[in-house]
Amino acid sequence: MSDYSRTTRENRTSPMSSFVRWLRLKKYQYEVTFSLYMLTPTERFIFNFILFMLISLLVTAAYYYLPNHILIIYNRVWYYLQGELASKTAAAGAANKSTYITDGLRTTAAALKTASVESSTGALKEL
């Protein structure tokens, strides 16, 4: 019975002490992973400072540049799938979509007219 009471007493730790134990474990794993336990305190400080600066620069760059980069990728995918820019389509709305079609038809008609005039002129010269 005394063994049971000893184990239950050990299991009744406060959440704060278990959190502190977890933090100590993570610190130990960090030091063992990067072999920091072999360094002097000054070397350890320099290593941690460089690591902190690299991680903070990476997070800052991701925060500032990732949204714009995602927008650029989205526009490229939209262009490859739809054939026109997503920003033009979204800004133009349904009314301007018909003007795109009208402009395209006018350009096509002008090209056909020019081609037919050139081919008919060439055919008349041969006769």
N, CA, C and O atoms as a GROMACS GRO file, in nm:
protein
  508
    1MET      N    1   0.081  -0.120   0.000
    1MET     CA    2   0.000   0.000   0.000
    1MET      C    3   0.086   0.126   0.000
    1MET      O    4   0.046   0.229  -0.054
    2SER      N    5   0.201   0.117   0.058
    2SER     CA    6   0.287   0.235   0.063
    2SER      C    7   0.340   0.270  -0.076
    2SER      O    8   0.362   0.387  -0.106
    3ASP      N    9   0.362   0.168  -0.160
    3ASP     CA   10   0.408   0.196  -0.297
    3ASP      C   11   0.302   0.272  -0.376
    3ASP      O   12   0.333   0.361  -0.455
    4TYR      N   13   0.178   0.234  -0.354
    4TYR     CA   14   0.070   0.301  -0.426
    4TYR      C   15   0.061   0.448  -0.386
    4TYR      O   16   0.044   0.535  -0.472
    5SER      N   17   0.073   0.477  -0.260
    5SER     CA   18   0.065   0.616  -0.215
    5SER      C   19   0.183   0.698  -0.267
    5SER      O   20   0.168   0.816  -0.298
    6ARG      N   21   0.299   0.636  -0.277
    6ARG     CA   22   0.416   0.707  -0.328
    6ARG      C   23   0.398   0.742  -0.477
    6ARG      O   24   0.431   0.852  -0.518
    7THR      N   25   0.346   0.648  -0.556
    7THR     CA   26   0.328   0.676  -0.699
    7THR      C   27   0.217   0.778  -0.723
    7THR      O   28   0.230   0.861  -0.813
    8THR      N   29   0.110   0.773  -0.645
    8THR     CA   30   0.005   0.873  -0.665
    8THR      C   31   0.052   1.010  -0.620
    8THR      O   32   0.011   1.111  -0.678
    9ARG      N   33   0.137   1.017  -0.520
    9ARG     CA   34   0.190   1.145  -0.476
    9ARG      C   35   0.282   1.204  -0.584
    9ARG      O   36   0.283   1.325  -0.606
   10GLU      N   37   0.357   1.118  -0.651
   10GLU     CA   38   0.444   1.165  -0.759
   10GLU      C   39   0.364   1.211  -0.881
   10GLU      O   40   0.405   1.303  -0.952
   11ASN      N   41   0.250   1.148  -0.905
   11ASN     CA   42   0.169   1.185  -1.020
   11ASN      C   43   0.089   1.312  -0.996
   11ASN      O   44   0.041   1.374  -1.091
   12ARG      N   45   0.074   1.353  -0.870
   12ARG     CA   46  -0.002   1.473  -0.838
   12ARG      C   47   0.089   1.596  -0.842
   12ARG      O   48   0.112   1.659  -0.739
   13THR      N   49   0.137   1.629  -0.957
   13THR     CA   50   0.219   1.748  -0.970
   13THR      C   51   0.133   1.861  -1.023
   13THR      O   52   0.034   1.838  -1.092
   14SER      N   53   0.171   1.980  -0.991
   14SER     CA   54   0.093   2.095  -1.037
   14SER      C   55   0.117   2.117  -1.187
   14SER      O   56   0.220   2.075  -1.240
   15PRO      N   57   0.025   2.181  -1.252
   15PRO     CA   58   0.044   2.210  -1.395
   15PRO      C   59   0.167   2.298  -1.420
   15PRO      O   60   0.233   2.286  -1.523
   16MET      N   61   0.197   2.385  -1.325
   16MET     CA   62   0.314   2.472  -1.341
   16MET      C   63   0.443   2.392  -1.337
   16MET      O   64   0.533   2.416  -1.417
   17SER      N   65   0.453   2.298  -1.245
   17SER     CA   66   0.576   2.218  -1.236
   17SER      C   67   0.590   2.125  -1.357
   17SER      O   68   0.701   2.102  -1.404
   18SER      N   69   0.479   2.073  -1.407
   18SER     CA   70   0.489   1.989  -1.527
   18SER      C   71   0.527   2.073  -1.649
   18SER      O   72   0.599   2.025  -1.737
   19PHE      N   73   0.480   2.197  -1.654
   19PHE     CA   74   0.519   2.286  -1.764
   19PHE      C   75   0.668   2.321  -1.755
   19PHE      O   76   0.737   2.325  -1.857
   20VAL      N   77   0.716   2.346  -1.635
   20VAL     CA   78   0.858   2.375  -1.616
   20VAL      C   79   0.942   2.254  -1.654
   20VAL      O   80   1.047   2.268  -1.715
   21ARG      N   81   0.896   2.135  -1.618
   21ARG     CA   82   0.967   2.013  -1.656
   21ARG      C   83   0.969   1.996  -1.808
   21ARG      O   84   1.070   1.955  -1.864
   22TRP      N   85   0.858   2.028  -1.874
   22TRP     CA   86   0.852   2.020  -2.020
   22TRP      C   87   0.948   2.120  -2.084
   22TRP      O   88   1.016   2.086  -2.181
   23LEU      N   89   0.955   2.242  -2.029
   23LEU     CA   90   1.049   2.341  -2.082
   23LEU      C   91   1.194   2.296  -2.065
   23LEU      O   92   1.276   2.314  -2.155
   24ARG      N   93   1.225   2.237  -1.950
   24ARG     CA   94   1.361   2.186  -1.928
   24ARG      C   95   1.394   2.075  -2.028
   24ARG      O   96   1.506   2.068  -2.079
   25LEU      N   97   1.297   1.990  -2.054
   25LEU     CA   98   1.318   1.883  -2.152
   25LEU      C   99   1.345   1.941  -2.290
   25LEU      O  100   1.435   1.895  -2.360
   26LYS      N  101   1.267   2.041  -2.331
   26LYS     CA  102   1.288   2.103  -2.462
   26LYS      C  103   1.423   2.173  -2.470
   26LYS      O  104   1.490   2.168  -2.573
   27LYS      N  105   1.464   2.239  -2.362
   27LYS     CA  106   1.595   2.304  -2.360
   27LYS      C  107   1.706   2.199  -2.372
   27LYS      O  108   1.804   2.218  -2.444
   28TYR      N  109   1.690   2.089  -2.302
   28TYR     CA  110   1.788   1.981  -2.309
   28TYR      C  111   1.795   1.924  -2.452
   28TYR      O  112   1.904   1.902  -2.504
   29GLN      N  113   1.679   1.900  -2.513
   29GLN     CA  114   1.677   1.848  -2.650
   29GLN      C  115   1.741   1.946  -2.747
   29GLN      O  116   1.812   1.905  -2.840
   30TYR      N  117   1.718   2.075  -2.728
   30TYR     CA  118   1.778   2.178  -2.813
   30TYR      C  119   1.930   2.178  -2.798
   30TYR      O  120   2.002   2.184  -2.898
   31GLU      N  121   1.978   2.173  -2.676
   31GLU     CA  122   2.123   2.175  -2.653
   31GLU      C  123   2.190   2.049  -2.706
   31GLU      O  124   2.302   2.056  -2.759
   32VAL      N  125   2.125   1.936  -2.693
   32VAL     CA  126   2.184   1.811  -2.741
   32VAL      C  127   2.180   1.805  -2.894
   32VAL      O  128   2.275   1.757  -2.957
   33THR      N  129   2.073   1.854  -2.954
   33THR     CA  130   2.060   1.850  -3.099
   33THR      C  131   2.168   1.933  -3.167
   33THR      O  132   2.228   1.889  -3.265
   34PHE      N  133   2.193   2.054  -3.116
   34PHE     CA  134   2.290   2.143  -3.177
   34PHE      C  135   2.426   2.140  -3.109
   34PHE      O  136   2.512   2.223  -3.140
   35SER      N  137   2.447   2.049  -3.019
   35SER     CA  138   2.574   2.033  -2.945
   35SER      C  139   2.615   2.160  -2.872
   35SER      O  140   2.734   2.194  -2.868
   36LEU      N  141   2.520   2.229  -2.816
   36LEU     CA  142   2.550   2.352  -2.744
   36LEU      C  143   2.611   2.326  -2.608
   36LEU      O  144   2.674   2.415  -2.551
   37TYR      N  145   2.594   2.208  -2.555
   37TYR     CA  146   2.650   2.177  -2.424
   37TYR      C  147   2.802   2.175  -2.427
   37TYR      O  148   2.865   2.182  -2.321
   38MET      N  149   2.862   2.165  -2.545
   38MET     CA  150   3.008   2.163  -2.555
   38MET      C  151   3.067   2.303  -2.570
   38MET      O  152   3.188   2.319  -2.562
   39LEU      N  153   2.984   2.404  -2.593
   39LEU     CA  154   3.033   2.539  -2.617
   39LEU      C  155   3.045   2.617  -2.486
   39LEU      O  156   2.982   2.584  -2.386
   40THR      N  157   3.127   2.720  -2.492
   40THR     CA  158   3.136   2.811  -2.377
   40THR      C  159   3.012   2.900  -2.377
   40THR      O  160   2.942   2.907  -2.479
   41PRO      N  161   2.983   2.966  -2.267
   41PRO     CA  162   2.864   3.053  -2.264
   41PRO      C  163   2.867   3.164  -2.370
   41PRO      O  164   2.763   3.200  -2.425
   42THR      N  165   2.985   3.218  -2.400
   42THR     CA  166   2.995   3.321  -2.503
   42THR      C  167   2.965   3.263  -2.641
   42THR      O  168   2.890   3.323  -2.718
   43GLU      N  169   3.022   3.149  -2.671
   43GLU     CA  170   2.994   3.085  -2.800
   43GLU      C  171   2.847   3.048  -2.813
   43GLU      O  172   2.787   3.062  -2.920
   44ARG      N  173   2.789   3.000  -2.704
   44ARG     CA  174   2.648   2.964  -2.704
   44ARG      C  175   2.562   3.088  -2.729
   44ARG      O  176   2.464   3.082  -2.804
   45PHE      N  177   2.598   3.201  -2.667
   45PHE     CA  178   2.524   3.325  -2.688
   45PHE      C  179   2.533   3.368  -2.835
   45PHE      O  180   2.432   3.406  -2.895
   46ILE      N  181   2.651   3.363  -2.892
   46ILE     CA  182   2.670   3.403  -3.032
   46ILE      C  183   2.588   3.312  -3.124
   46ILE      O  184   2.522   3.360  -3.216
   47PHE      N  185   2.594   3.182  -3.100
   47PHE     CA  186   2.517   3.088  -3.183
   47PHE      C  187   2.368   3.115  -3.172
   47PHE      O  188   2.298   3.120  -3.273
   48ASN      N  189   2.318   3.133  -3.049
   48ASN     CA  190   2.176   3.158  -3.030
   48ASN      C  191   2.134   3.291  -3.091
   48ASN      O  192   2.024   3.303  -3.146
   49PHE      N  193   2.221   3.391  -3.083
   49PHE     CA  194   2.191   3.521  -3.142
   49PHE      C  195   2.180   3.511  -3.294
   49PHE      O  196   2.087   3.565  -3.354
   50ILE      N  197   2.274   3.443  -3.356
   50ILE     CA  198   2.270   3.427  -3.502
   50ILE      C  199   2.147   3.348  -3.544
   50ILE      O  200   2.080   3.383  -3.641
   51LEU      N  201   2.116   3.242  -3.472
   51LEU     CA  202   1.998   3.162  -3.503
   51LEU      C  203   1.870   3.244  -3.486
   51LEU      O  204   1.780   3.236  -3.570
   52PHE      N  205   1.863   3.323  -3.380
   52PHE     CA  206   1.747   3.408  -3.357
   52PHE      C  207   1.732   3.512  -3.468
   52PHE      O  208   1.621   3.536  -3.516
   53MET      N  209   1.842   3.572  -3.510
   53MET     CA  210   1.836   3.673  -3.616
   53MET      C  211   1.791   3.611  -3.749
   53MET      O  212   1.710   3.670  -3.820
   54LEU      N  213   1.843   3.493  -3.781
   54LEU     CA  214   1.802   3.427  -3.906
   54LEU      C  215   1.654   3.392  -3.906
   54LEU      O  216   1.584   3.412  -4.005
   55ILE      N  217   1.607   3.340  -3.794
   55ILE     CA  218   1.465   3.303  -3.786
   55ILE      C  219   1.377   3.427  -3.789
   55ILE      O  220   1.272   3.426  -3.854
   56SER      N  221   1.417   3.533  -3.720
   56SER     CA  222   1.336   3.656  -3.721
   56SER      C  223   1.334   3.720  -3.860
   56SER      O  224   1.231   3.773  -3.902
   57LEU      N  225   1.446   3.716  -3.932
   57LEU     CA  226   1.448   3.769  -4.069
   57LEU      C  227   1.359   3.685  -4.161
   57LEU      O  228   1.289   3.740  -4.247
   58LEU      N  229   1.360   3.555  -4.143
   58LEU     CA  230   1.275   3.468  -4.224
   58LEU      C  231   1.127   3.494  -4.197
   58LEU      O  232   1.047   3.501  -4.290
   59VAL      N  233   1.091   3.509  -4.071
   59VAL     CA  234   0.951   3.535  -4.036
   59VAL      C  235   0.909   3.672  -4.089
   59VAL      O  236   0.798   3.687  -4.140
   60THR      N  237   0.996   3.772  -4.076
   60THR     CA  238   0.964   3.906  -4.125
   60THR      C  239   0.946   3.905  -4.277
   60THR      O  240   0.852   3.966  -4.328
   61ALA      N  241   1.035   3.838  -4.347
   61ALA     CA  242   1.023   3.831  -4.493
   61ALA      C  243   0.895   3.758  -4.533
   61ALA      O  244   0.827   3.801  -4.627
   62ALA      N  245   0.861   3.652  -4.464
   62ALA     CA  246   0.738   3.580  -4.496
   62ALA      C  247   0.616   3.667  -4.469
   62ALA      O  248   0.519   3.663  -4.545
   63TYR      N  249   0.620   3.746  -4.362
   63TYR     CA  250   0.507   3.832  -4.328
   63TYR      C  251   0.487   3.941  -4.433
   63TYR      O  252   0.374   3.971  -4.471
   64TYR      N  253   0.595   4.002  -4.479
   64TYR     CA  254   0.583   4.114  -4.572
   64TYR      C  255   0.569   4.072  -4.718
   64TYR      O  256   0.495   4.136  -4.792
   65TYR      N  257   0.637   3.967  -4.760
   65TYR     CA  258   0.644   3.936  -4.902
   65TYR      C  259   0.558   3.817  -4.945
   65TYR      O  260   0.525   3.806  -5.063
   66LEU      N  261   0.521   3.730  -4.855
   66LEU     CA  262   0.444   3.612  -4.893
   66LEU      C  263   0.305   3.645  -4.947
   66LEU      O  264   0.264   3.585  -5.046
   67PRO      N  265   0.229   3.739  -4.887
   67PRO     CA  266   0.097   3.769  -4.946
   67PRO      C  267   0.106   3.820  -5.090
   67PRO      O  268   0.025   3.781  -5.174
   68ASN      N  269   0.201   3.907  -5.119
   68ASN     CA  270   0.218   3.958  -5.255
   68ASN      C  271   0.260   3.845  -5.350
   68ASN      O  272   0.212   3.839  -5.463
   69HIS      N  273   0.347   3.758  -5.304
   69HIS     CA  274   0.392   3.647  -5.388
   69HIS      C  275   0.277   3.551  -5.417
   69HIS      O  276   0.266   3.500  -5.529
   70ILE      N  277   0.193   3.526  -5.320
   70ILE     CA  278   0.077   3.439  -5.341
   70ILE      C  279  -0.017   3.502  -5.443
   70ILE      O  280  -0.074   3.432  -5.527
   71LEU      N  281  -0.035   3.635  -5.437
   71LEU     CA  282  -0.119   3.703  -5.534
   71LEU      C  283  -0.062   3.693  -5.675
   71LEU      O  284  -0.137   3.673  -5.770
   72ILE      N  285   0.069   3.705  -5.688
   72ILE     CA  286   0.132   3.692  -5.820
   72ILE      C  287   0.113   3.551  -5.875
   72ILE      O  288   0.080   3.534  -5.992
   73ILE      N  289   0.133   3.451  -5.791
   73ILE     CA  290   0.114   3.312  -5.834
   73ILE      C  291  -0.032   3.288  -5.874
   73ILE      O  292  -0.059   3.222  -5.974
   74TYR      N  293  -0.125   3.343  -5.796
   74TYR     CA  294  -0.267   3.328  -5.829
   74TYR      C  295  -0.298   3.390  -5.964
   74TYR      O  296  -0.369   3.331  -6.045
   75ASN      N  297  -0.246   3.509  -5.990
   75ASN     CA  298  -0.270   3.575  -6.119
   75ASN      C  299  -0.211   3.495  -6.235
   75ASN      O  300  -0.272   3.487  -6.342
   76ARG      N  301  -0.095   3.436  -6.215
   76ARG     CA  302  -0.035   3.355  -6.322
   76ARG      C  303  -0.117   3.230  -6.350
   76ARG      O  304  -0.140   3.194  -6.466
   77VAL      N  305  -0.161   3.164  -6.244
   77VAL     CA  306  -0.244   3.043  -6.263
   77VAL      C  307  -0.374   3.081  -6.332
   77VAL      O  308  -0.420   3.011  -6.422
   78TRP      N  309  -0.434   3.192  -6.289
   78TRP     CA  310  -0.558   3.238  -6.352
   78TRP      C  311  -0.535   3.267  -6.500
   78TRP      O  312  -0.617   3.230  -6.584
   79TYR      N  313  -0.424   3.333  -6.532
   79TYR     CA  314  -0.394   3.366  -6.671
   79TYR      C  315  -0.376   3.240  -6.754
   79TYR      O  316  -0.424   3.231  -6.867
   80TYR      N  317  -0.305   3.140  -6.698
   80TYR     CA  318  -0.283   3.016  -6.773
   80TYR      C  319  -0.413   2.940  -6.794
   80TYR      O  320  -0.430   2.874  -6.897
   81LEU      N  321  -0.504   2.948  -6.700
   81LEU     CA  322  -0.629   2.875  -6.712
   81LEU      C  323  -0.735   2.950  -6.792
   81LEU      O  324  -0.807   2.890  -6.870
   82GLN      N  325  -0.745   3.083  -6.772
   82GLN     CA  326  -0.853   3.160  -6.833
   82GLN      C  327  -0.810   3.242  -6.954
   82GLN      O  328  -0.895   3.276  -7.037
   83GLY      N  329  -0.683   3.275  -6.966
   83GLY     CA  330  -0.637   3.349  -7.082
   83GLY      C  331  -0.635   3.499  -7.067
   83GLY      O  332  -0.591   3.569  -7.158
   84GLU      N  333  -0.681   3.551  -6.954
   84GLU     CA  334  -0.672   3.694  -6.929
   84GLU      C  335  -0.644   3.714  -6.781
   84GLU      O  336  -0.663   3.623  -6.700
   85LEU      N  337  -0.598   3.832  -6.747
   85LEU     CA  338  -0.558   3.857  -6.610
   85LEU      C  339  -0.678   3.857  -6.516
   85LEU      O  340  -0.785   3.906  -6.551
   86ALA      N  341  -0.658   3.801  -6.397
   86ALA     CA  342  -0.766   3.794  -6.300
   86ALA      C  343  -0.803   3.933  -6.251
   86ALA      O  344  -0.921   3.959  -6.225
   87SER      N  345  -0.706   4.022  -6.238
   87SER     CA  346  -0.736   4.157  -6.189
   87SER      C  347  -0.822   4.233  -6.288
   87SER      O  348  -0.910   4.309  -6.248
   88LYS      N  349  -0.798   4.215  -6.418
   88LYS     CA  350  -0.881   4.282  -6.519
   88LYS      C  351  -1.023   4.227  -6.515
   88LYS      O  352  -1.119   4.304  -6.524
   89THR      N  353  -1.036   4.097  -6.502
   89THR     CA  354  -1.168   4.036  -6.500
   89THR      C  355  -1.244   4.077  -6.376
   89THR      O  356  -1.363   4.107  -6.383
   90ALA      N  357  -1.176   4.079  -6.262
   90ALA     CA  358  -1.244   4.114  -6.138
   90ALA      C  359  -1.281   4.262  -6.136
   90ALA      O  360  -1.389   4.297  -6.090
   91ALA      N  361  -1.193   4.348  -6.185
   91ALA     CA  362  -1.220   4.491  -6.184
   91ALA      C  363  -1.320   4.529  -6.292
   91ALA      O  364  -1.399   4.622  -6.274
   92ALA      N  365  -1.318   4.458  -6.402
   92ALA     CA  366  -1.402   4.496  -6.514
   92ALA      C  367  -1.548   4.463  -6.490
   92ALA      O  368  -1.636   4.541  -6.525
   93GLY      N  369  -1.574   4.350  -6.430
   93GLY     CA  370  -1.711   4.310  -6.408
   93GLY      C  371  -1.775   4.257  -6.535
   93GLY      O  372  -1.707   4.236  -6.636
   94ALA      N  373  -1.904   4.236  -6.530
   94ALA     CA  374  -1.975   4.178  -6.644
   94ALA      C  375  -1.990   4.278  -6.759
   94ALA      O  376  -1.993   4.238  -6.875
   95ALA      N  377  -2.000   4.407  -6.728
   95ALA     CA  378  -2.019   4.507  -6.833
   95ALA      C  379  -1.896   4.518  -6.921
   95ALA      O  380  -1.908   4.524  -7.044
   96ASN      N  381  -1.780   4.520  -6.863
   96ASN     CA  382  -1.658   4.533  -6.942
   96ASN      C  383  -1.619   4.402  -7.009
   96ASN      O  384  -1.540   4.402  -7.104
   97LYS      N  385  -1.674   4.292  -6.961
   97LYS     CA  386  -1.644   4.165  -7.025
   97LYS      C  387  -1.696   4.165  -7.169
   97LYS      O  388  -1.632   4.112  -7.259
   98SER      N  389  -1.812   4.226  -7.188
   98SER     CA  390  -1.866   4.233  -7.323
   98SER      C  391  -1.781   4.323  -7.411
   98SER      O  392  -1.772   4.300  -7.532
   99THR      N  393  -1.718   4.427  -7.354
   99THR     CA  394  -1.631   4.512  -7.435
   99THR      C  395  -1.506   4.436  -7.477
   99THR      O  396  -1.455   4.458  -7.586
  100TYR      N  397  -1.457   4.346  -7.391
  100TYR     CA  398  -1.343   4.263  -7.431
  100TYR      C  399  -1.381   4.177  -7.551
  100TYR      O  400  -1.304   4.163  -7.646
  101ILE      N  401  -1.500   4.120  -7.545
  101ILE     CA  402  -1.546   4.036  -7.656
  101ILE      C  403  -1.565   4.120  -7.781
  101ILE      O  404  -1.526   4.079  -7.891
  102THR      N  405  -1.626   4.238  -7.765
  102THR     CA  406  -1.648   4.327  -7.880
  102THR      C  407  -1.516   4.371  -7.942
  102THR      O  408  -1.501   4.370  -8.064
  103ASP      N  409  -1.420   4.408  -7.856
  103ASP     CA  410  -1.288   4.448  -7.908
  103ASP      C  411  -1.222   4.332  -7.982
  103ASP      O  412  -1.160   4.351  -8.086
  104GLY      N  413  -1.234   4.213  -7.927
  104GLY     CA  414  -1.176   4.096  -7.992
  104GLY      C  415  -1.240   4.069  -8.127
  104GLY      O  416  -1.172   4.037  -8.224
  105LEU      N  417  -1.372   4.082  -8.132
  105LEU     CA  418  -1.442   4.060  -8.259
  105LEU      C  419  -1.405   4.167  -8.362
  105LEU      O  420  -1.389   4.136  -8.480
  106ARG      N  421  -1.391   4.292  -8.317
  106ARG     CA  422  -1.350   4.398  -8.410
  106ARG      C  423  -1.211   4.372  -8.466
  106ARG      O  424  -1.187   4.388  -8.586
  107THR      N  425  -1.120   4.330  -8.379
  107THR     CA  426  -0.984   4.301  -8.424
  107THR      C  427  -0.983   4.186  -8.522
  107THR      O  428  -0.915   4.190  -8.625
  108THR      N  429  -1.060   4.083  -8.491
  108THR     CA  430  -1.068   3.967  -8.581
  108THR      C  431  -1.130   4.007  -8.715
  108THR      O  432  -1.082   3.964  -8.821
  109ALA      N  433  -1.236   4.088  -8.711
  109ALA     CA  434  -1.300   4.131  -8.835
  109ALA      C  435  -1.206   4.216  -8.919
  109ALA      O  436  -1.201   4.202  -9.041
  110ALA      N  437  -1.131   4.305  -8.854
  110ALA     CA  438  -1.036   4.389  -8.927
  110ALA      C  439  -0.927   4.304  -8.990
  110ALA      O  440  -0.885   4.329  -9.103
  111ALA      N  441  -0.879   4.203  -8.917
  111ALA     CA  442  -0.775   4.116  -8.971
  111ALA      C  443  -0.828   4.036  -9.090
  111ALA      O  444  -0.758   4.020  -9.190
  112LEU      N  445  -0.951   3.986  -9.079
  112LEU     CA  446  -1.010   3.912  -9.191
  112LEU      C  447  -1.033   4.002  -9.312
  112LEU      O  448  -1.010   3.960  -9.426
  113LYS      N  449  -1.077   4.125  -9.287
  113LYS     CA  450  -1.100   4.218  -9.397
  113LYS      C  451  -0.969   4.249  -9.468
  113LYS      O  452  -0.964   4.251  -9.592
  114THR      N  453  -0.863   4.274  -9.391
  114THR     CA  454  -0.733   4.303  -9.450
  114THR      C  455  -0.681   4.184  -9.529
  114THR      O  456  -0.628   4.199  -9.639
  115ALA      N  457  -0.697   4.065  -9.472
  115ALA     CA  458  -0.648   3.944  -9.539
  115ALA      C  459  -0.727   3.918  -9.667
  115ALA      O  460  -0.669   3.878  -9.768
  116SER      N  461  -0.858   3.940  -9.662
  116SER     CA  462  -0.937   3.915  -9.783
  116SER      C  463  -0.907   4.017  -9.892
  116SER      O  464  -0.905   3.983 -10.011
  117VAL      N  465  -0.884   4.142  -9.853
  117VAL     CA  466  -0.849   4.245  -9.953
  117VAL      C  467  -0.715   4.212 -10.016
  117VAL      O  468  -0.699   4.223 -10.138
  118GLU      N  469  -0.618   4.171  -9.934
  118GLU     CA  470  -0.486   4.137  -9.988
  118GLU      C  471  -0.492   4.015 -10.079
  118GLU      O  472  -0.428   4.013 -10.184
  119SER      N  473  -0.569   3.915 -10.040
  119SER     CA  474  -0.577   3.795 -10.124
  119SER      C  475  -0.653   3.823 -10.254
  119SER      O  476  -0.616   3.771 -10.359
  120SER      N  477  -0.757   3.904 -10.246
  120SER     CA  478  -0.830   3.936 -10.370
  120SER      C  479  -0.746   4.025 -10.461
  120SER      O  480  -0.751   4.011 -10.583
  121THR      N  481  -0.668   4.116 -10.403
  121THR     CA  482  -0.579   4.199 -10.484
  121THR      C  483  -0.472   4.113 -10.550
  121THR      O  484  -0.440   4.134 -10.667
  122GLY      N  485  -0.419   4.018 -10.478
  122GLY     CA  486  -0.319   3.926 -10.534
  122GLY      C  487  -0.377   3.840 -10.643
  122GLY      O  488  -0.310   3.812 -10.742
  123ALA      N  489  -0.501   3.797 -10.626
  123ALA     CA  490  -0.567   3.714 -10.728
  123ALA      C  491  -0.595   3.794 -10.854
  123ALA      O  492  -0.581   3.741 -10.964
  124LEU      N  493  -0.634   3.920 -10.839
  124LEU     CA  494  -0.660   4.004 -10.956
  124LEU      C  495  -0.531   4.036 -11.032
  124LEU      O  496  -0.533   4.046 -11.155
  125LYS      N  497  -0.421   4.050 -10.962
  125LYS     CA  498  -0.293   4.076 -11.028
  125LYS      C  499  -0.250   3.957 -11.112
  125LYS      O  500  -0.190   3.974 -11.218
  126GLU      N  501  -0.280   3.837 -11.065
  126GLU     CA  502  -0.241   3.718 -11.139
  126GLU      C  503  -0.323   3.703 -11.266
  126GLU      O  504  -0.275   3.645 -11.364
  127LEU      N  505  -0.444   3.751 -11.267
  127LEU     CA  506  -0.529   3.737 -11.386
  127LEU      C  507  -0.486   3.838 -11.487
  127LEU      O  508  -0.544   3.844 -11.596
   0.00000   0.00000   0.00000
